[in-house]
Amino acid sequence: MLNLERLRILDALARHGSVSGAAEGLHVTTSAVSQQLAKLEREVGQQLVAKNGRGVRLTDAGQLLAGHAARILSQVALAQADIEAQRGRVVGEVRLAGFPTAARGLFPRAITTLRAGHPELRVRSSELEPEHGIRHVLRGDVDLAVVLDWSNKRLPVPGGLAQAALLDDAADVAVPAGHPLAGRTEVDLEDLADDDWVSWPEGEFCHDWLVFTLRSKGIEPRITHLAGEHHTQLALIQAGLGVCVTPRLGRGPVPEGVVLVPVRQQMRRHIYAVWRTDADRRPSIRAAVEALREAGAAVEG
């Protein structure tokens, strides 16, 4: 008889690619992962992992069993969701992830609502950029992620995930107070063709969106500074080092010396939640989505 928890460890090793990654994803020690894998090998009578440089890799037998483990665990998750749905109580644990402005602008209100309405539910949260949030949901490391599209560029969302819209969020352009356009009631992006830009780090979805958007306006962007945190971006604008796009959700106080100017053709982020379809009937997921929608409505209102 195969042990379910050992199959979970094999699945985590296949998804994360390393013993340390599997241990981190399961919140156990690396020695515990190694011990359970050794026990699983004895159970099946075959070698499942082999040394690969300083790490390990799955053998052919390991890959075969890991594929079965993923399907078994998916069915277990579906069974748990059905049992929770039949019981109808919001209990257990729900793990949320969101990109930084969503974590700042939505999570405090949503988690407070969940704690007040469902005291038997444990809520954990973390910050993850949209593409990382989706990967963590698919791997089972989090239950629900808050992610985003821009109105002119969609985030790729793979199959097997359910979605729920939360809110639309407008974005403005931040310029130094001494900028020639600082006194305008609105601008076109073409007006900023000769400016230096502060952007998100290369490889992030929002950085790719900014480059795509500016080029679609015939602007070859001069991106001189990269910063993942909006407060850092605004500090660079305050110092007169460029201009940037700053969404309104979770923005907080704007530094002195920075002026926000709306864009005539408004830039909007579509913010939504994603979770695995095999968890769709879990009351805790439904409660989390509803709390996030209420938090989004409060922001839009």
C-alpha positions in Angstrom: 0.0 0.0 0.0 1.5 3.4 -1.1 1.7 6.0 1.6 -0.2 9.2 0.6 2.2 11.6 2.4 5.2 10.0 0.8 3.5 10.4 -2.6 3.0 14.1 -1.7 6.7 14.4 -1.1 7.5 12.8 -4.4 5.1 15.1 -6.1 6.7 18.1 -4.4 10.2 16.9 -5.5 8.9 16.6 -9.1 7.3 20.1 -9.0 10.2 21.9 -7.3 13.1 20.1 -8.8 15.1 19.8 -5.6 15.0 18.4 -2.1 15.4 21.8 -0.6 12.6 23.2 -2.8 10.3 20.3 -1.9 11.1 20.8 1.8 10.3 24.5 1.6 7.1 24.0 -0.3 5.9 21.4 2.3 7.2 23.3 5.3 9.4 20.4 6.5 13.1 19.8 6.8 15.3 18.4 4.0 16.2 15.4 6.1 12.5 14.6 6.5 12.1 14.7 2.7 15.1 12.4 2.2 13.9 10.0 4.8 10.4 9.7 3.4 11.7 9.3 -0.2 13.9 6.4 1.1 10.9 4.8 2.7 8.9 5.2 -0.5 11.7 3.5 -2.5 11.6 0.6 -0.1 7.8 0.4 -0.5 7.9 0.2 -4.3 11.2 -1.8 -4.5 12.7 0.6 -7.0 15.1 3.5 -7.0 13.1 6.7 -7.5 15.8 9.4 -7.2 19.4 9.4 -8.3 22.3 11.8 -7.6 22.7 14.6 -10.2 25.7 16.7 -9.5 25.1 18.3 -6.1 21.3 17.6 -6.3 19.1 14.8 -7.3 16.9 13.8 -10.3 14.0 11.5 -10.7 14.7 8.1 -12.3 12.4 6.7 -15.0 10.5 4.9 -12.2 10.4 8.1 -10.2 8.9 10.1 -13.0 6.3 7.4 -13.7 5.2 7.3 -10.0 5.3 11.1 -9.7 2.8 11.3 -12.6 0.5 8.9 -10.8 1.1 10.8 -7.5 0.0 14.1 -9.1 -3.3 12.5 -10.4 -3.9 10.8 -7.0 -3.3 14.0 -5.1 -5.6 15.9 -7.4 -8.4 13.4 -6.7 -7.7 13.6 -3.0 -8.1 17.4 -3.2 -11.3 17.0 -5.1 -12.6 14.6 -2.5 -11.7 17.0 0.3 -13.4 19.8 -1.5 -16.6 17.7 -1.9 -16.6 16.7 1.8 -16.1 20.4 2.8 -18.9 21.4 0.5 -21.3 18.8 1.9 -20.4 19.9 5.4 -20.9 23.5 4.4 -18.7 25.0 7.1 -15.8 27.3 6.4 -13.0 25.7 8.4 -9.4 24.6 8.1 -6.8 26.7 6.3 -6.7 28.9 3.2 -3.4 30.2 1.8 -3.6 33.5 -0.2 -1.0 35.1 -2.4 -1.1 38.5 -4.1 1.1 41.0 -5.9 2.3 43.7 -3.6 -0.3 46.4 -4.2 -3.1 43.8 -3.9 -1.6 42.5 -0.7 -1.5 46.0 0.6 -4.8 47.3 -0.8 -7.0 44.2 -0.4 -5.6 41.7 2.0 -6.0 43.6 5.3 -9.7 44.2 4.8 -10.4 40.8 3.3 -8.5 38.8 6.0 -10.2 40.8 8.7 -13.6 40.0 7.2 -12.7 36.3 7.0 -11.5 36.2 10.6 -14.7 37.9 11.8 -17.1 35.8 9.8 -15.3 32.4 10.0 -13.4 32.1 13.3 -12.5 28.4 12.6 -10.7 29.3 9.4 -6.9 30.0 9.5 -5.8 32.4 6.8 -2.2 32.7 5.7 -1.0 35.2 3.1 2.2 36.1 1.1 3.3 38.5 -1.6 3.9 37.0 -5.0 4.1 38.6 -8.5 1.2 37.5 -10.7 3.2 34.9 -12.8 4.7 33.4 -9.6 1.3 33.4 -7.9 -0.2 31.3 -10.8 2.7 28.8 -10.6 2.3 28.5 -6.8 -1.4 27.8 -7.2 -0.8 25.1 -9.9 1.8 23.5 -7.6 -0.5 23.5 -4.6 1.8 25.8 -2.6 -1.1 28.3 -2.2 -4.8 27.9 -2.5 -5.7 31.2 -4.2 -3.7 34.0 -5.9 -4.7 37.5 -6.7 -3.3 38.4 -10.2 -3.8 41.0 -12.9 -4.2 41.8 -16.6 -3.7 45.2 -18.1 -6.5 46.3 -20.4 -4.2 45.9 -23.5 -2.2 42.9 -22.4 -3.5 39.6 -20.9 -1.6 37.5 -18.3 -1.3 33.9 -19.7 -3.4 31.7 -17.4 -3.1 28.0 -18.0 -6.0 25.5 -17.9 -7.1 23.9 -14.7 -7.7 27.3 -12.9 -10.9 29.0 -12.1 -11.2 32.8 -12.0 -13.3 35.5 -10.4 -13.1 39.2 -11.1 -12.4 41.4 -8.1 -12.0 45.0 -9.4 -10.6 47.3 -12.1 -7.8 49.6 -11.1 -6.8 52.8 -13.0 -3.2 53.9 -13.2 -1.7 57.4 -13.5 1.7 58.8 -14.6 3.9 60.1 -11.8 6.2 63.0 -12.8 8.5 65.3 -10.8 6.8 68.5 -9.6 9.0 70.6 -11.8 8.2 68.6 -15.0 6.6 70.6 -17.8 3.5 68.4 -17.8 3.0 68.5 -14.0 0.3 71.2 -14.3 -1.8 69.3 -16.9 -5.2 67.8 -16.0 -4.4 64.8 -18.3 -1.7 63.7 -20.7 -1.1 61.3 -23.6 1.7 58.8 -23.3 3.1 60.3 -26.5 3.7 63.5 -24.5 6.3 61.6 -22.5 8.2 60.2 -25.5 11.4 62.0 -24.6 11.4 61.2 -20.9 13.4 58.6 -19.0 11.3 55.9 -17.4 11.3 54.1 -14.1 10.0 50.5 -14.5 9.4 47.2 -12.7 12.3 44.7 -12.9 13.0 43.0 -16.3 11.1 39.8 -16.8 8.1 40.8 -14.7 4.7 41.0 -16.4 4.3 44.7 -15.6 7.7 45.6 -17.1 6.8 43.7 -20.3 3.5 45.5 -20.3 5.1 48.9 -20.1 7.5 48.3 -22.9 4.7 46.8 -25.0 2.4 49.8 -24.3 5.0 52.5 -25.1 6.1 50.8 -28.3 2.5 50.5 -29.4 2.4 54.3 -29.2 5.5 54.6 -31.3 7.8 55.3 -28.3 11.0 53.4 -27.8 11.3 53.6 -24.0 14.4 54.8 -22.3 14.2 52.8 -19.1 16.9 54.0 -16.8 15.9 52.6 -13.4 14.2 49.4 -12.3 12.4 49.0 -9.0 9.9 46.4 -7.9 8.4 48.5 -5.1 6.2 51.4 -5.9 7.5 53.5 -3.0 11.0 53.1 -4.5 9.8 54.1 -7.9 8.2 57.3 -6.5 11.3 58.2 -4.6 13.2 58.1 -7.9 10.6 60.3 -9.5 10.8 62.7 -6.5 14.6 63.0 -7.2 13.8 64.0 -10.8 15.2 60.9 -12.3 12.3 60.0 -14.7 8.6 59.3 -14.9 6.6 56.1 -14.1 3.2 54.5 -14.2 1.6 54.2 -10.7 -1.6 52.2 -10.1 -4.1 53.6 -7.6 -4.7 50.4 -5.6 -2.5 50.3 -2.5 -0.7 53.4 -3.5 -0.6 55.2 -0.2 0.7 58.7 0.3 2.5 60.4 -2.6 5.8 61.9 -1.7 6.2 65.7 -1.8 7.6 66.7 -5.1 5.7 64.1 -7.1 2.7 64.9 -9.2 0.2 62.3 -10.4 -1.3 63.0 -13.9 -4.2 61.0 -15.3 -3.7 59.5 -18.8 -6.3 60.5 -21.4 -6.6 57.0 -22.8 -6.9 55.4 -19.3 -4.7 52.6 -18.3 -6.5 50.0 -16.3 -5.5 46.8 -14.5 -8.1 44.0 -14.3 -7.6 42.3 -10.9 -8.9 38.8 -10.3 -8.5 35.7 -8.2 -7.4 32.3 -9.5 -7.6 28.9 -7.8 -7.4 25.3 -8.9 -10.7 23.9 -10.3 -10.3 20.8 -8.2 -10.8 23.1 -5.1 -13.7 24.9 -6.6 -16.3 23.6 -4.2 -14.3 24.3 -1.0 -16.3 26.7 1.2 -13.1 28.3 2.3 -12.2 29.3 -1.3 -15.7 30.7 -1.9 -15.5 32.7 1.4 -12.1 34.0 0.4 -13.3 35.1 -3.0 -16.3 36.9 -1.5 -14.2 38.7 1.1 -11.8 39.8 -1.6 -14.7 41.0 -3.8 -16.0 43.0 -0.8 -12.6 44.5 -0.3 -12.4 45.4 -4.0 -15.8 47.0 -3.9 -14.7 49.1 -0.9 -11.7 50.3 -2.9 -13.7 51.1 -6.0 -16.4 52.9 -3.9 
